[in-house]
Amino acid sequence: MNKKNLIKIIISVLIAALTALGAALGLSSCNVTRTITTKSEYWQKGDTSCVIQTKTIESYDGSKKL
């Protein structure tokens, strides 16, 4: 193996390592929010009505702690 091929291999390995490091740091977070709304209506006599509404908000933070 001559000197040129060895230098090419070393540069290729360094570029691959830097790419992997950049991907690991750049893709290290994930934020998800889900909202669930449930509504129920019951009509009574006349114009009086009853409405029950529930809302659930779930949040997840999957960021990587360094």
Secondary structure, 3 states (H helix, E strand, C coil): CCHHHHHHHHHHHHHHHHHHHHHHHHCCCCEEEEEEEEEEEEECCCCCEEEEEEEEEEEEECCCCC
